[in-house]
Every structure is written in structure tokens, then in C-alpha cells.
Amino acid sequence: MWTVERKRIRGKRRLTGGFRIHRGRNLSGAGRIRQVDAHHPILPARMPSFRSVRRFLLLAALVFAIGAGRAHAQMEMPPRSLGEVIEQAEAEGTPILLDIYAPWCPYCQKMRETVYADSTVRATLNRQFTYARLNRDTTAGVHQFDGRTLSSKQLGLALGARGVPTTVFLKADGTPIAKQPGFIKRDLFLELIRYVGSGAYEEQSFEAFRGQASE
């Protein structure tokens, strides 16, 4: 995990290496969607009541779609449950990248067309991740979580997504790693998925990882 300094900066905590954690703030909510670049934060995942992703029992197959090993330019994927996503991730020993989106969201569509459709991004996802998407606004199904019945939007909130798009990283067993709200440019996105996919996040800051990559 990232090393976090104690020093406060206007209600924020600074990550070593120059990235900042914005606590309790939505960087991609309605009316103030912003794209993410090297000066914006990568956030540790903070998921309310998130004891284990295995507690999610998806009653509708259309909520999640998975494409590990089969991603292509349009990123079209057959529907799968979250339990199946975790099962595949554990079998392949890869972390999970969950793309939380909404059909009406222009930044979600832009990210799909300009980032996820990129051949290098696809190759990296295929090699290092189990990739899945969650339509936050679908009404096709409900979810049982900690004894509660949740809509897809409520599930997105439980995963820490207060706006769309939000990229959530999980370990193969569903343990949260990090989340990043907002549109992420292709080059930074590649650095992030290589950072998480390689397991480097467990030993060094993102800035240190970027510095090594540029050498």
C-alpha cells in the first residue's frame, strides 16, 4: 500500500511522491467532472461496510461484464456475475480492474473509446488483470450485500464510486487496493495499471514507480 505522511494540507493528506489523497471528496461528480492527470490523486479504496466482495450475490447477470483475455477494440463482453469475476481472477492469479460507468456519461464513453480501446492498454489488461465493467445505473438486477438489497447505484457507492467513471482495483480475492474517480488519460492509465498489475504498489509509491519506468 502507499506510504502516507501525517502532514495535513488543506484537509488532504499527501502521498509520498507527490500524489495526494482527497478524503471524502468526489472528484468526478455531476457538475464538476474532471480528468485525471499526474497532478491529481490516486485514491486508496475506502469502501463502507466492505468486509468481503464474496458477500455480493448478484441476482441479475446483466450487471457485470467480464473480458479478461478477450478484450477487443469495442470492449464488448458477455455478462458475468461478480462471483464469477473473482473466481476467474483467483484461478488466473490476477487482480481485478472494475470499470464503473453509466451509459449517459460522456467521459465514460470517451474513456472507453480512447483508453480501453487502445491496443497497448488492452494487451496490458489481458496480461495483468481480470477486467470487468459495472453499469451503475442499470435496473436489470439487485444485489444482496450484508443482508441488504442494493441497486446497482447503491452497489457502486458501496465500492466507493460516488461519480462516474470510477476505476476500482481489487486483489484477486476481492480485497480492495485502490480507486480512482474521473477520466484518466491513456498514458497515465497505462502507468496506473502497470503499477497495480505488477504488484509494485505493495512496495513503493507511485512516483517512485514512475521514476524507475522513465529511467
C-alpha positions as CSV (number, residue, x, y, z in Angstrom):
1,M,0.0,0.0,0.0
2,W,1.0,3.6,-0.3
3,T,3.0,5.3,2.4
4,V,1.0,8.3,3.7
5,E,2.6,11.2,5.6
6,R,0.9,12.6,8.6
7,K,1.1,16.2,7.4
8,R,-2.2,17.8,6.6
9,I,-2.6,20.1,3.6
10,R,-6.0,21.9,3.5
11,G,-7.8,18.8,4.7
12,K,-5.8,16.5,2.5
13,R,-3.0,14.0,3.2
14,R,0.0,13.9,0.9
15,L,1.2,10.6,-0.6
16,T,5.0,10.3,-0.8
17,G,6.0,11.0,-4.3
18,G,3.7,14.0,-4.8
19,F,0.2,12.4,-5.1
20,R,-2.5,13.5,-2.7
21,I,-5.4,11.7,-1.0
22,H,-8.6,13.7,-1.0
23,R,-10.6,12.3,1.8
24,G,-14.4,12.2,1.4
25,R,-14.4,14.2,-1.8
26,N,-15.9,13.3,-5.1
27,L,-13.6,14.3,-8.0
28,S,-15.9,13.2,-10.7
29,G,-19.4,14.0,-9.5
30,A,-22.1,15.7,-11.6
31,G,-21.3,19.3,-12.5
32,R,-17.6,19.0,-11.7
33,I,-16.3,16.1,-13.7
34,R,-12.6,16.5,-14.3
35,Q,-10.0,14.4,-16.0
36,V,-7.1,12.8,-14.0
37,D,-3.5,13.6,-14.8
38,A,-0.2,13.3,-13.0
39,H,-1.1,16.1,-10.5
40,H,-4.4,14.6,-9.4
41,P,-4.7,11.8,-6.8
42,I,-4.8,8.1,-6.9
43,L,-7.0,7.2,-4.0
44,P,-6.8,4.2,-1.7
45,A,-10.1,2.3,-1.8
46,R,-12.4,3.1,1.1
47,M,-15.5,1.0,0.8
48,P,-18.2,1.4,3.5
49,S,-19.1,-1.9,5.1
50,F,-16.8,-3.7,2.6
51,R,-15.9,-6.8,4.6
52,S,-15.6,-9.2,1.6
53,V,-16.6,-8.9,-2.0
54,R,-17.7,-12.5,-1.7
55,R,-20.8,-11.3,0.2
56,F,-22.2,-9.9,-3.1
57,L,-24.8,-12.2,-4.6
58,L,-25.8,-10.8,-8.0
59,L,-29.3,-11.8,-9.0
60,A,-29.1,-10.4,-12.5
61,A,-26.4,-11.5,-15.0
62,L,-26.5,-8.2,-16.9
63,V,-24.9,-6.1,-14.2
64,F,-21.3,-7.2,-14.6
65,A,-19.4,-8.0,-17.8
66,I,-16.0,-9.5,-17.9
67,G,-13.4,-9.6,-20.7
68,A,-10.1,-10.9,-19.3
69,G,-8.1,-12.4,-22.1
70,R,-10.7,-11.4,-24.7
71,A,-10.7,-7.6,-24.7
72,H,-11.0,-6.0,-28.1
73,A,-11.5,-2.6,-29.7
74,Q,-15.1,-2.3,-28.7
75,M,-14.7,-4.0,-25.3
76,E,-17.9,-6.0,-25.7
77,M,-18.1,-8.7,-23.1
78,P,-20.5,-11.5,-22.2
79,P,-22.4,-10.9,-18.9
80,R,-20.9,-12.5,-15.8
81,S,-21.6,-12.2,-12.0
82,L,-19.1,-10.7,-9.7
83,G,-18.6,-14.1,-8.1
84,E,-17.5,-15.4,-11.4
85,V,-15.2,-12.5,-11.9
86,I,-13.5,-13.3,-8.6
87,E,-13.4,-17.0,-9.4
88,Q,-11.6,-16.3,-12.7
89,A,-9.2,-13.8,-11.1
90,E,-8.2,-16.3,-8.4
91,A,-7.8,-19.0,-11.0
92,E,-5.5,-16.8,-13.1
93,G,-3.8,-15.1,-10.1
94,T,-4.6,-11.6,-11.4
95,P,-6.0,-8.5,-9.7
96,I,-9.4,-7.2,-10.8
97,L,-9.9,-3.9,-12.6
98,L,-13.6,-2.8,-12.3
99,D,-14.7,0.0,-14.6
100,I,-17.8,1.6,-13.1
101,Y,-19.7,3.6,-15.7
102,A,-23.1,4.9,-16.8
103,P,-24.5,4.9,-20.4
104,W,-25.2,8.6,-20.4
105,C,-21.7,9.6,-19.2
106,P,-19.7,11.3,-21.9
107,Y,-16.4,10.8,-20.0
108,C,-17.2,7.1,-19.6
109,Q,-17.7,6.8,-23.4
110,K,-14.6,8.8,-24.1
111,M,-12.5,6.6,-21.8
112,R,-14.0,3.5,-23.5
113,E,-13.2,4.8,-27.0
114,T,-9.8,6.4,-26.4
115,V,-8.3,4.5,-23.4
116,Y,-9.8,1.0,-23.1
117,A,-9.8,0.6,-26.9
118,D,-6.1,1.3,-27.2
119,S,-4.2,-1.8,-28.2
120,T,-1.4,-1.4,-25.6
121,V,-4.0,-0.9,-22.8
122,R,-5.9,-4.0,-24.0
123,A,-2.7,-6.1,-24.1
124,T,-1.8,-4.9,-20.6
125,L,-5.2,-5.6,-19.2
126,N,-5.3,-9.1,-20.9
127,R,-1.9,-9.9,-19.4
128,Q,-2.2,-8.5,-15.9
129,F,-5.8,-8.2,-14.9
130,T,-9.3,-9.7,-14.8
131,Y,-11.3,-6.8,-16.3
132,A,-14.9,-6.2,-15.6
133,R,-17.5,-3.4,-16.0
134,L,-20.4,-2.3,-13.9
135,N,-23.2,-0.2,-15.3
136,R,-24.0,1.9,-12.2
137,D,-27.4,2.9,-13.5
138,T,-28.8,-0.4,-14.7
139,T,-32.2,-1.5,-13.3
140,A,-31.7,-5.1,-14.5
141,G,-30.9,-6.6,-11.2
142,V,-30.4,-6.2,-7.5
143,H,-27.6,-7.2,-5.1
144,Q,-27.6,-8.8,-1.7
145,F,-24.9,-7.2,0.5
146,D,-24.5,-7.6,4.2
147,G,-28.2,-8.6,4.5
148,R,-29.3,-5.6,2.4
149,T,-30.8,-5.5,-1.1
150,L,-28.9,-2.9,-3.2
151,S,-29.5,-1.4,-6.6
152,S,-26.5,-1.1,-8.9
153,K,-26.1,2.6,-8.0
154,Q,-26.0,1.6,-4.3
155,L,-23.5,-1.1,-5.0
156,G,-21.4,1.4,-6.8
157,L,-21.5,3.6,-3.7
158,A,-20.5,0.6,-1.6
159,L,-17.5,0.3,-3.8
160,G,-16.6,3.9,-3.3
161,A,-17.9,5.2,-6.6
162,R,-19.7,8.5,-5.9
163,G,-19.4,9.5,-9.6
164,V,-18.7,8.0,-13.0
165,P,-16.4,7.0,-14.4
166,T,-14.6,5.4,-11.4
167,T,-11.8,2.8,-11.8
168,V,-11.6,0.3,-8.9
169,F,-8.7,-2.0,-8.3
170,L,-9.2,-5.2,-6.3
171,K,-7.0,-8.1,-5.4
172,A,-7.9,-11.5,-6.9
173,D,-9.9,-12.4,-3.8
174,G,-11.8,-9.1,-3.8
175,T,-9.7,-7.2,-1.3
176,P,-9.7,-3.5,-2.2
177,I,-6.5,-2.0,-3.5
178,A,-7.4,1.5,-4.7
179,K,-10.0,3.5,-6.6
180,Q,-9.6,6.4,-9.0
181,P,-12.6,8.6,-10.0
182,G,-12.7,10.6,-13.2
183,F,-11.4,10.3,-16.7
184,I,-7.9,9.1,-16.9
185,K,-5.7,9.9,-19.9
186,R,-4.3,6.9,-21.8
187,D,-0.6,7.4,-20.8
188,L,-1.4,7.8,-17.1
189,F,-3.8,4.9,-17.2
190,L,-1.1,2.7,-18.6
191,E,1.2,3.7,-15.8
192,L,-1.5,3.0,-13.2
193,I,-2.4,-0.4,-14.4
194,R,1.2,-1.4,-14.7
195,Y,1.8,-0.1,-11.2
196,V,-1.1,-2.2,-9.8
197,G,-0.8,-5.1,-12.1
198,S,2.9,-5.7,-11.4
199,G,2.3,-5.6,-7.6
200,A,4.7,-2.6,-7.3
201,Y,2.0,-0.8,-5.2
202,E,2.8,-3.1,-2.3
203,E,6.4,-2.0,-2.0
204,Q,6.8,1.6,-3.4
205,S,5.0,4.8,-4.1
206,F,3.5,5.5,-7.5
207,E,6.0,8.4,-8.0
208,A,8.9,6.0,-7.3
209,F,7.5,3.5,-9.8
210,R,7.1,6.2,-12.4
211,G,10.7,7.4,-11.8
212,Q,12.0,3.9,-12.4
213,A,10.0,3.5,-15.6
214,S,11.4,6.7,-17.0
215,E,15.0,5.8,-16.4
